Structures are given as C-alpha cells and as structure tokens.
Amino acid sequence: MEEVIQARGHEHVSAEHASTFEVTTDDYLTPAGDCILAIEADRSPADFDPEFVAACQDANATITVTLEADGYTASVSGRGHPDLELTNERSAVGRTSDYIDDRTIMVGAEFAAEGFDRDLVDALADGADVTVTIRVE
C-alpha cells in the first residue's frame, strides 16, 4: 500500500537535521528548516487513505519513504506504531526516534535528513520537483 506526494525543493534545503526529515505543504522555507526536504506538497498525512493509516499503525509494519528528483532517488525505512495518527494537514515527518505527534509518518527511521544522498539534496536545493512515495508493508 502506498501514498504519493508531489512537492518541490527550495534554495534553503540543507538536509542537515540528525533526527528528522520533513515534507511540508508550506510554500516557503527558512534556513532554520534544516530537516525540510521539500515544500508545496500537494497532500499531507490528513489526506491519506484510512486503510493506509491503519496499516501504518501496525508495530510490525515497515514504512519506506522514497524521494525521486532530477534523476536521483533515495529511500529510508522505519517502522509503524500503534500511536501514529497521520492527521496533520501541513507536514509529514519521519523520525529516527520513537517520538510521535500528528505529523509523524514513521519512527525508528534508518537515518534523518542528513543521511540523504547529497546529489539528491543538491537537486532539491536547486528547486527540483520531487515525488515522495510512502510505502507500508
């Protein structure tokens, strides 16, 4: 099962955060947003199918987020959790920790923003369009 988000990069994408990565519907990004990989997302967790959300709430679920932009692809996997709400109308956040709020789409991620391929990050910093695919198994 998967959900797909279309978004775009921004000149302030730095992907330096050590514990989270984020895709947001916001149309701006300040240099302080070092976890944000893409802006102007066309969907948020609140838009996800209820069956997808239920699948993410399985503690044994593997959730993989794949970003594709300008010929570059990078994926990160984490796990589901019974407390995942996926109700935020603005942002989708992957976390290396077990912290959960309404923006959290996975916990226990293999890496955060700083772990993404630098060629992909450079493309995002150049404003490339990006497809974000969230898959749950």
C-alpha positions, 0 to 999 in steps of 0.5 A: 500500500502506498501514498504519493506526494508531489512537492518541490525543493527550495534554495534553503534545503540543507538536509542537515537535521540528525533526527528528522526529515520533513515534507511540508505543504508550506510554500516557503522555507527558512534556513532554520528548516534544516530537516525540510526536504521539500515544500508545496506538497500537494497532500499531507498525512490528513489526506491519506487513505484510512486503510493506509493509516491503519496499516501504518499503525501496525508495530510490525509494519515497515514504512519506506519513504522514497524521494525521486528528483532530477534523476536521483532517488533515495529511500529510508525505512522505519517502522509503524506504531500503534500511536501514529495518527497521520492527521496533520494537514501541513507536514509529514515527518519521519523520525529516527526516534520513537517520538510521535505527534500528528505529523509523524509518518514513521519512527525508528527511521534508518537515518534523518535528513542528513543521511540523504544522498547529497546529489539528491539534496543538491537537486532539491536545493536547486528547486527540483520537483520531487515525488515522495512515495510512502510505502507500508508493508 
